[in-house]
Amino acid sequence: MAYLPDTSVILRLNEPTNPLCKIVEQCLDKLGQNGEALVIVPQILVEFWVVATRPKSVNGLGLTIEEAEKELKNLQSIFTVLPENEQIFDEWKAIVTKYKVSGKVAHDARIVAAMTVHKIENILTLNPNDFKRFTEIKAIRPQDI
């Protein structure tokens, strides 16, 4: 079985003083030890970059470009990065129409579309309510692993 961590989970890996950092690390370690596949889609990496390079004063991590690039490479070495393809856009259109998605949630719908195309059923998230409406996947909190 494969698990895809969303941006909320990935960001916690870069906040060692955040209590959720340890929970996320333990979850990923446990899944890895159990032989579960840990995968990621490029959109998660893009969303990570946006927050990582944003100043702390506006809820970012405040990393320099060089620090963010180093962390991006680290994430790419930890997780299998699934490819982008045309099917993801077509699936995204179907999902946003089916669930009448508008606004910011369209980003979450695109993650669900990529997961659907790549046949990934489980998303690790600190915000399971963000994915509750999408019956194609199962949202799981790291604390529940």
C-alpha positions in Angstrom: 0.0 0.0 0.0 1.2 3.5 -0.7 0.9 6.7 1.3 1.2 10.3 0.0 2.0 13.0 2.6 0.4 16.3 1.8 2.1 19.7 2.2 1.1 20.0 5.9 3.0 16.9 6.7 6.1 17.7 4.6 6.3 21.2 6.2 6.4 19.8 9.7 9.6 17.9 8.8 11.2 21.3 8.5 10.0 22.6 11.8 12.0 20.7 14.5 10.6 22.8 17.3 7.0 22.0 16.3 5.6 19.1 18.4 4.0 17.6 15.2 7.5 17.2 13.7 8.3 14.2 15.9 4.8 12.7 15.2 5.4 13.0 11.4 8.9 11.5 11.7 7.6 8.6 13.7 4.7 8.0 11.3 7.0 8.0 8.2 9.5 5.8 10.0 6.8 3.3 10.9 5.4 3.2 7.4 8.9 2.7 5.9 9.7 -0.1 8.4 6.4 -1.8 7.5 7.4 -1.7 3.8 4.8 0.8 2.8 5.6 3.0 -0.2 6.0 6.7 0.5 5.2 8.7 -2.6 4.8 12.4 -3.5 3.6 14.4 -6.5 5.3 17.5 -7.9 2.5 19.7 -6.7 3.4 18.9 -3.1 7.0 20.0 -3.8 5.8 23.2 -5.4 3.5 24.0 -2.4 6.4 23.2 -0.1 8.6 25.7 -2.0 6.0 28.4 -1.7 5.8 28.1 2.1 9.4 27.3 2.6 10.6 30.5 0.9 7.9 32.8 2.3 9.1 34.9 5.3 8.2 33.7 8.8 6.3 37.0 9.3 3.7 35.8 6.8 3.5 32.1 8.0 6.4 30.8 6.0 9.5 28.9 7.0 11.8 31.8 5.9 14.3 29.6 4.1 16.7 31.0 1.6 16.6 29.8 -2.0 19.7 27.7 -1.3 18.2 26.2 1.8 14.9 25.4 0.1 16.7 23.9 -2.9 18.7 21.6 -0.5 15.5 20.5 1.2 13.7 19.9 -2.1 16.5 17.6 -3.1 16.3 15.9 0.3 12.5 15.3 -0.2 13.1 13.9 -3.6 15.6 11.4 -2.2 13.2 10.3 0.6 10.0 10.0 -1.4 9.3 8.4 -4.8 8.2 11.4 -7.0 5.3 10.3 -9.2 5.2 11.9 -12.7 2.9 14.5 -14.0 0.8 13.6 -17.1 -2.2 14.7 -19.1 -4.5 12.3 -17.3 -4.1 14.3 -14.1 -5.6 17.4 -15.6 -8.5 15.4 -17.1 -9.1 13.7 -13.7 -8.9 17.1 -12.0 -11.6 18.5 -14.3 -13.8 15.6 -13.5 -13.3 15.9 -9.7 -13.9 19.7 -9.5 -17.0 19.2 -11.5 -18.2 16.2 -9.5 -17.7 17.9 -6.2 -18.5 21.4 -7.3 -15.1 22.6 -6.1 -14.2 26.3 -6.2 -11.5 28.5 -4.9 -8.4 27.3 -2.9 -9.8 23.7 -2.5 -9.0 23.2 -6.3 -5.4 22.7 -5.2 -6.5 19.8 -3.0 -8.6 18.4 -5.8 -5.5 18.3 -8.0 -3.7 16.3 -5.5 -6.6 13.9 -5.3 -6.6 13.7 -9.1 -2.9 12.8 -9.2 -3.5 10.2 -6.5 -6.4 8.7 -8.5 -4.4 8.5 -11.7 -1.5 6.9 -9.9 -3.9 4.6 -7.9 -2.8 6.0 -4.5 -5.5 5.6 -1.9 -4.0 7.1 1.3 -3.1 10.7 2.0 -1.3 11.6 5.2 -2.5 14.9 6.3 -2.7 17.1 9.4 -6.0 18.5 7.9 -8.2 15.5 7.1 -11.3 17.7 6.8 -9.7 19.3 3.7 -10.0 15.9 1.9 -13.2 14.6 3.5 -15.4 15.2 0.5 -13.2 13.2 -1.9 -14.4 9.6 -1.7 -11.7 8.5 -4.1 -9.1 8.6 -1.3 -8.7 8.1 2.4 -7.3 10.9 4.6 -5.2 9.7 7.5 -3.6 11.7 10.2 0.0 10.8 11.1 -1.1 10.4 14.7 -3.4 7.6 13.6 -0.7 5.4 12.0 
